[in-house]
């Protein structure tokens, strides 16, 4: 299991950031570590919303996302 650093914890967060842009950034980090799937993505609270969008973007890119 690996985690990504929340963008909102930076010193000067950008208030105009969207969920889609956050996820695109997180996907770069995830795919730098694991370039291809299958992926299992999880999140808690707001992280669950991000996890859902990560899975959607991966699926649209033709990657395999597995469910537990």
For each residue, the residues with C-beta under 8 A, 3 or more apart:
1:
2: 30 33
3:
4: 26 29 30
5: 9
6: 9
7: 10 13 14 17 22 25
8: 13
9: 5 6 13
10: 7 13
11:
12:
13: 7 8 9 10 17
14: 7 17
15:
16:
17: 7 13 14 21 22
18: 21 22
19: 22 23 49 50 53
20: 23 24 53 57
21: 17 18 24 25
22: 7 17 18 19 25 26 50
23: 19 20 26 27 50 53 54 57
24: 20 21 27 28 57
25: 7 21 22 28 29
26: 4 22 23 29 30 50 54
27: 23 24 30 31 54 57 58
28: 24 25 31 32
29: 4 25 26 32 33
30: 2 4 26 27 33 34 39 54
31: 27 28 34 35
32: 28 29 35
33: 2 29 30
34: 30 31 37 39
35: 31 32
36: 63
37: 34 58 63 64 65 66
38: 63 64 65 66
39: 30 34 54 55 58 63 64 65 66
40: 65 66 67 68
41: 51 54 55 58 65
42: 47 48 51
43: 46 47 48 49 50 51 52
44: 47 48
45: 48
46: 43 49 50
47: 42 43 44 50 51
48: 42 43 44 45 51 52
49: 19 43 46 52 53
50: 19 22 23 26 43 46 47 53 54
51: 41 42 43 47 48 54 55
52: 43 48 49 55 56
53: 19 20 23 49 50 56 57
54: 23 26 27 30 39 41 50 51 57 58
55: 39 41 51 52 58 59 65
56: 52 53 59 60
57: 20 23 24 27 53 54 60 61
58: 27 37 39 41 54 55 61 63 65
59: 55 56 62 63 65
60: 56 57
61: 57 58
62: 59
63: 36 37 38 39 58 59
64: 37 38 39
65: 37 38 39 40 41 55 58 59
66: 37 38 39 40
67: 40
68: 40
